[in-house]
Amino acid sequence: MSKNYLLIYSEQLAVETELICQSVKAASNTVFQIRKSSSSIYANIREANYGQSKADMLSKFEIALKECNETEGWLQLLYRTGGIDEKTYKNKRNLCGRIRRMLISSCKTLKEDKE
């Protein structure tokens, strides 16, 4: 059985973001929102793996893609306001980018399969 790297990376992002949130000094709304968006990526990818149809799977991946973009925005805000350092920001941003590219590819494949 092959590894599901999309699931592995999304779980890694959710866990690492949660750890950041536990230690960061930032506005409570920012912490709440980044927790919510990063964990939503992971949750939607997990749900997609048991989608009722390809359309359901595509929908979950598209939601995860939106949440990935949102997470990147919150990471940028944390970085620009001094909540996280540049190394942490770039590391998490790159992980989001990897997840985003995989989601885009998966969505494209699912859309082609529907045609």
C-alpha positions as CSV (number, residue, x, y, z in Angstrom):
1,M,0.0,0.0,0.0
2,S,1.5,3.4,-1.0
3,K,1.8,6.2,1.4
4,N,-0.8,9.0,1.3
5,Y,1.5,12.0,1.3
6,L,-1.3,14.5,1.1
7,L,-2.7,13.1,4.3
8,I,0.7,12.9,5.9
9,Y,1.7,16.5,5.0
10,S,-1.7,17.9,6.1
11,E,-1.5,16.2,9.5
12,Q,2.1,17.5,9.9
13,L,0.9,21.0,9.1
14,A,-2.1,20.7,11.6
15,V,0.2,19.4,14.4
16,E,2.9,21.9,13.8
17,T,0.5,24.8,13.6
18,E,-1.2,23.6,16.9
19,L,2.2,23.6,18.6
20,I,2.9,27.1,17.3
21,C,-0.5,28.3,18.6
22,Q,0.2,26.8,22.0
23,S,3.3,29.0,22.4
24,V,2.7,32.1,20.2
25,K,1.9,35.5,21.5
26,A,-0.7,36.8,19.1
27,A,-4.3,38.0,19.1
28,S,-6.7,35.3,20.2
29,N,-8.7,35.6,17.0
30,T,-5.6,35.0,14.9
31,V,-4.7,31.9,16.9
32,F,-8.2,30.7,16.7
33,Q,-8.4,31.2,12.9
34,I,-5.1,29.6,12.0
35,R,-6.0,26.6,14.2
36,K,-9.3,26.3,12.5
37,S,-8.0,26.6,8.9
38,S,-5.0,24.3,9.3
39,S,-7.0,21.6,11.0
40,S,-9.7,21.9,8.4
41,I,-7.2,21.1,5.7
42,Y,-6.4,17.8,7.5
43,A,-10.0,17.0,8.3
44,N,-11.3,17.6,4.7
45,I,-8.5,15.5,3.2
46,R,-9.4,12.7,5.6
47,E,-13.0,13.0,4.7
48,A,-12.2,13.0,1.0
49,N,-10.5,9.6,1.4
50,Y,-14.0,8.2,2.2
51,G,-16.0,10.3,-0.1
52,Q,-19.3,9.0,-1.3
53,S,-18.5,9.8,-4.9
54,K,-15.8,11.5,-6.9
55,A,-17.8,14.6,-6.8
56,D,-17.8,14.4,-3.0
57,M,-14.1,13.8,-2.9
58,L,-13.5,16.8,-5.3
59,S,-15.6,19.0,-3.1
60,K,-13.6,18.1,0.1
61,F,-10.3,18.7,-1.8
62,E,-11.5,22.1,-3.0
63,I,-12.5,23.1,0.5
64,A,-9.1,21.9,1.7
65,L,-7.5,24.0,-1.0
66,K,-9.3,27.1,0.2
67,E,-8.4,26.4,3.8
68,C,-4.7,26.0,2.7
69,N,-4.8,29.4,1.2
70,E,-6.3,30.8,4.3
71,T,-3.7,29.2,6.5
72,E,-0.9,30.7,4.4
73,G,-2.5,34.1,5.0
74,W,-2.7,33.6,8.8
75,L,0.9,32.5,8.8
76,Q,1.9,35.6,6.9
77,L,0.0,37.7,9.4
78,L,1.7,35.9,12.4
79,Y,5.1,36.5,10.7
80,R,4.5,40.2,9.9
81,T,3.3,40.9,13.5
82,G,6.3,39.1,15.1
83,G,4.4,36.1,16.3
84,I,6.7,33.7,14.5
85,D,10.2,34.0,13.1
86,E,11.2,34.0,9.5
87,K,12.5,30.4,9.5
88,T,9.2,29.1,11.0
89,Y,7.2,31.1,8.6
90,K,9.0,29.9,5.5
91,N,9.0,26.3,6.6
92,K,5.2,26.3,7.2
93,R,4.6,28.4,4.0
94,N,6.5,25.8,2.0
95,L,4.6,23.0,3.6
96,C,1.3,24.7,2.6
97,G,2.6,25.2,-0.9
98,R,3.4,21.5,-1.2
99,I,-0.1,20.6,0.1
100,R,-1.6,23.2,-2.3
101,R,0.1,21.8,-5.3
102,M,-0.9,18.2,-4.4
103,L,-4.5,19.3,-4.0
104,I,-4.6,21.2,-7.3
105,S,-3.2,18.1,-9.0
106,S,-5.8,15.9,-7.3
107,C,-8.7,18.2,-8.2
108,K,-7.5,18.3,-11.8
109,T,-7.4,14.5,-12.0
110,L,-10.8,14.2,-10.5
111,K,-12.3,16.7,-12.9
112,E,-10.7,14.9,-15.8
113,D,-12.1,11.6,-14.6
114,K,-15.6,13.1,-14.6
115,E,-15.5,14.1,-18.2
